[in-house]
Amino acid sequence: ECSSQIFMPELFPSDTKTQSSERPMDLGLAEDHFSRPVGSFVASDIEQLKQTIEECKRLILELPEHSERQKDTVVKLIHLRLKLQELKDPEEDEPNLRVLLEHRFSKEKSKSVKQTCDKCSAIIWGLIQTWYTCTGCYYRCHSKCMNLITKPCVRSKVSHQSEYELNICPEIGLDRQDYRCAECRSPISLRGVPSEARQCDYTGQYYCGSCHWNDAAIVPARVIHNWEFEPRKVCRSSLRYLALMISRPVLKLKEVNPLLFNFVEELVEIRKLRQDILLMKPYFLTCKEAMEARLLLQLQDRQHFVENDDMYSLQDLIDISTGRLSCSLTEIHTVFAKHIKLDCERCQAKGFVCELCKEGDILFPFDSHTSVCQECSAVFHRDCYYDNSTTCPRCARLTERKHEPLDP
């Protein structure tokens, strides 16, 4: 079962397989290469694996840069190297690393922490039982349950499908599922015979008690459409997927539900703060003091805030609803504005004087009482800009210069 997940036949294109009769056998076609060796194994197993790793590295260099095939081949290379590390240490009864269905299992050393096996739902007794945790999705299971696992690693889904289901509980009906669990396909029914059917509020599908433990999580679709943050019951795979996706900025609110800004004042406030920060960013990128103080790193946990003003993560929306994001972002906004307008002479020198009234303090594009020309980025008092119906003075001056005749 594991072989189809680690070494796919397409790793080696068909036109290259016949180029040399000395090429090692494709390990992806040999089932026994992916289970724990029983008894001794010959050194050629490791040598074949090493040659396959080199072949994989060669393919990565030949494939188009950033293509899906190249990304998949990189993942396969990681699995190959983990398998080589496992084979190199045959003395241990239980290897420290195991690769299965794109899971990267690491043997746990903790003996006192009581956990629950995600496969059999029984308690893991660390003192007397060996158990593993997937470093990607944190799937836990007994060593004895490893060969029974049917669920692929959710981390791979996050890597290849970084988008949410944005329909609220898209149910298709238990009959469309053939009265079987959507994941493990075991028989289920609403009457609980032979197993209770439990609905996942995120996928809308029904699952058995082994795949759905009645865990609760905030569902993105309900947040986007109803601004509702009450946790709903979800299956185990959805729980892990939502946990891994929570900090990823994949929600473009103005496209999915632009009306949300009409009803949630906090969203409008956060959008204005983010727009101001994007206007401040050019000042910091050209300011030696700001770069040395690493001011922009204050937003390193929300990197997308210094890249755009329209993408949100689910964690952003949760923090907006609690007021936490507004407080922290306002504080950062104040620090940024203080540096530009008060602390740094270089940044102050990049301010503007309103050319319409030629009065007042130095203006900056992020000031609340200013307007910015969309053509030349000149900054004016908002009242002056809207009261004056003439062309922007700076734009007019630049246009005039372009039409001036060149000196002979």
Buried (B, 14 or more C-beta within 10 A) or exposed (E): EBBEBBBBEEBBEEEEEEEEEEBBEBBBEEEEBBEEEEEEEEEEBBEBBBBBBEBBBEBBEEBEEEEEEBEBBBBBBBBBBBBBEBBEEBEEEEBEBBBBBBBBBBBBEEEEEEBEBBBBEEEBEBEEBBBBBBBBBBBBBBBEBBEEBEBBBBBBBBBEEEEBBBEBBEBEEBEEBEEBBBBBEBEBBEEEEEBBBBBBBBBBBBBBBBBBBEBEBBBBBBBBBEBBBEEBBBBBBBBBBBBBBBEBBBBEBEEBBEEBBEEBEBBEBBBBBBBBBBBBBEBBEEBEBBEEBEBBEBBEEBEBBBEEBBBBBBBBBBBBBEEEBBEBBEEBBEEBBEBBBEBBEEBBEBBBBBBBEEEEEBBBBBBEEBBBBEEBEBBBBBBBBEEBEEEBBBBEEEEEEEEEEEEE
